[in-house]
Amino acid sequence: MADPFCLSGELTVTAAGSGEDNLVAAWSLRAPFGRGFQAVAFEVPWLGDSGPLALDCPSVEPPSRSCDVSLSSDACMQMPISIMQPWFKWWLKSVWHTGRRHKTKPTTLFLILPIQSGYPIRADILQMRLGGWSKTTLVFSRDEQEGPVSAIPVAKNVSRLGEVFNTAIGAVLLNAEEDIVKGSSTLDELDHRLALPLVVGHHIAQHRVVLVTGGYNLAFRKQLFSAAAGLGMLLVVIDEPGHWPQTGLEAVGAPMEFLPLNMTIDNELPTRIVTAVKSLSSPIHGITTIADRYLSAT
């Protein structure tokens, strides 16, 4: 059973110095009993062609013209919010995305708030748990460089809602036939998919792992690189000089190093791999390959 909402209010966006172009969205906070998170459900209005305030900006940036943002709740009057806060950018991008795609079905952005302070168990935990759900439209995550999250009890900090919402480890934009906020099945599914520790009390150390051969191209190995980044691993790819990882490190979008090596499959290949690994200045915590032809050598 989905637990009841314990707090609700409105988000208001207004063009600075004007009472026009108001964009108002309802929000509700729920705290599932026994779960490791709280969820804030933000309405994502469908604006079509009539929403200049939200739609005149790039999808990942604050509005191009000045605006005022405020939050209100049942227990507190309106309070100003910085447009630079990540959760607001996620909501704005959701509005932009919904408006651009002209969706008429209900869409709701859920902020996922931790109930304990610490470090996200992995950077892409929400993508892993929610990415394959048919109702998922977009998934947002914190920048790894933001460090630990600090859980703030909502009941004792209703006058600091902006700060509370900014503790979110990420968010998910859901599209559903039913009214998500009032319905139960979608909320229950969200609870089930996130029924695991999302935050741990210690920093997860980064490990460096050697990957023998980077594959044919980026598309061929993209999921592997994304998974490694999510786990906080730094991959050191060993492959032929000039192979694509040597010149395409930035395109990978994940921490990676390249070590050129003669990859001819012969009796000396294992020795060449060991010699190359020993030449690295930083410690290596493992070596692997997913290419069958190099299994014996590794």
Long-range contacts (C-beta under 8 A, 24 or more apart in sequence): 1-184, 1-188, 2-30, 2-32, 2-184, 2-187, 2-188, 2-191, 3-30, 3-31, 3-32, 3-33, 4-30, 5-29, 5-30, 5-41, 5-181, 6-30, 6-31, 6-154, 6-155, 7-73, 7-74, 7-75, 7-154, 7-155, 7-158, 8-73, 8-74, 9-71, 9-72, 9-73, 9-74, 9-76, 9-161, 10-71, 10-72, 11-42, 11-69, 11-70, 11-71, 11-81, 11-91, 12-69, 12-70, 12-71, 12-72, 12-78, 13-53, 13-54, 13-63, 13-67, 13-68, 13-69, 14-67, 14-68, 14-69, 14-70, 15-53, 15-65, 15-66, 15-67, 15-68, 16-65, 16-66, 16-67, 16-68, 17-66, 21-52, 21-53, 22-53, 23-47, 23-51, 23-53, 23-54, 23-95, 25-91, 26-181, 27-71, 28-181, 29-154, 30-187, 31-115, 31-154, 32-191, 35-115, 35-191, 35-194, 35-195, 36-114, 36-115, 36-116, 36-194, 36-196, 36-197, 36-198, 36-199, 37-112, 37-113, 37-114, 37-115, 37-169, 37-194, 37-198, 38-112, 38-113, 38-114, 38-115, 38-154, 39-110, 39-111, 39-112, 39-113, 39-187, 39-190, 40-110, 40-111, 40-113, 40-165, 40-168, 41-108, 41-109, 41-110, 41-180, 41-181, 42-91, 42-94, 42-108, 42-109, 42-110, 42-111, 43-108, 43-181, 44-91, 44-94, 44-95, 44-98, 44-107, 44-108, 44-109, 44-173, 45-95, 45-98, 46-98, 46-99, 46-102, 46-103, 46-104, 46-107, 47-95, 47-98, 47-99, 48-99, 48-102, 51-95, 51-99, 54-92, 54-95, 54-96, 54-99, 55-95, 55-96, 55-99, 55-100, 57-92, 57-96, 59-93, 59-96, 59-97, 59-100, 60-89, 60-93, 61-89, 62-88, 62-89, 62-92, 63-92, 71-161, 71-162, 71-165, 73-158, 73-161, 75-158, 76-158, 76-159, 76-161, 79-159, 79-161, 79-162, 81-161, 81-162, 82-162, 85-162, 85-165, 85-166, 86-140, 86-142, 86-143, 86-166, 86-168, 87-111, 87-165, 87-166, 87-168, 87-171, 90-140, 90-171, 91-171, 93-138, 93-140, 94-138, 94-171, 94-173, 97-137, 97-138, 97-173, 98-173, 103-175, 105-175, 105-176, 105-177, 106-175, 106-176, 106-177, 106-178, 106-179, 106-180, 107-137, 107-173, 107-174, 107-175, 108-173, 108-174, 108-176, 108-180, 108-181, 109-171, 109-172, 109-173, 109-174, 110-171, 110-172, 110-173, 110-174, 110-190, 111-165, 111-168, 111-170, 111-171, 112-168, 112-169, 112-170, 112-171, 112-172, 112-194, 112-198, 113-151, 113-154, 113-164, 113-165, 113-167, 113-168, 113-169, 114-149, 114-151, 114-167, 114-169, 114-198, 114-199, 115-151, 116-151, 116-199, 116-201, 117-148, 117-149, 117-150, 117-151, 117-199, 117-201, 118-148, 118-149, 118-199, 118-200, 118-201, 118-202, 119-147, 119-148, 119-149, 119-199, 119-200, 119-201, 119-202, 119-203, 119-204, 120-149, 120-169, 120-198, 120-199, 121-196, 121-197, 121-198, 121-199, 121-200, 121-204, 122-204, 122-230, 122-231, 122-232, 123-229, 123-230, 123-232, 124-226, 124-227, 124-229, 124-230, 125-169, 125-170, 125-198, 125-230, 126-169, 126-170, 126-171, 126-172, 127-230, 128-230, 129-193, 129-194, 129-196, 130-172, 130-190, 130-193, 130-194, 133-189, 133-193, 135-174, 135-175, 135-176, 135-186, 135-189, 136-172, 136-173, 136-174, 136-175, 137-173, 137-174, 137-175, 138-172, 138-173, 139-170, 139-171, 139-172, 139-173, 140-170, 140-171, 140-172, 140-173, 141-169, 141-170, 142-168, 142-169, 142-170, 144-232, 148-203, 149-199, 151-199, 169-198, 169-199, 204-232, 205-232, 206-232, 206-233, 206-234, 206-255, 207-232, 207-233, 207-234, 207-285, 207-286, 208-233, 208-234, 208-235, 208-236, 208-282, 208-283, 208-284, 208-285, 209-233, 209-234, 209-235, 209-236, 209-284, 209-285, 209-286, 209-287, 209-288, 210-235, 210-236, 210-237, 210-238, 210-259, 210-273, 210-277, 210-284, 210-286, 210-287, 210-288, 211-235, 211-236, 211-237, 211-238, 211-288, 211-289, 211-290, 212-238, 212-239, 212-273, 212-287, 212-288, 212-289, 212-291, 212-294, 212-297, 212-298, 213-237, 213-238, 213-239, 213-263, 213-289, 213-291, 213-294, 214-239, 214-243, 214-244, 214-245, 214-258, 215-291, 217-244, 218-244, 218-248, 218-251, 218-252, 222-252, 224-290, 225-252, 225-253, 225-254, 225-256, 226-253, 226-254, 228-254, 229-253, 229-254, 229-255, 236-280, 236-284, 238-263, 238-273, 238-276, 238-277, 239-263, 263-294, 265-293, 265-294, 265-297, 269-294, 269-297, 270-296, 270-297, 270-298, 273-297, 273-298
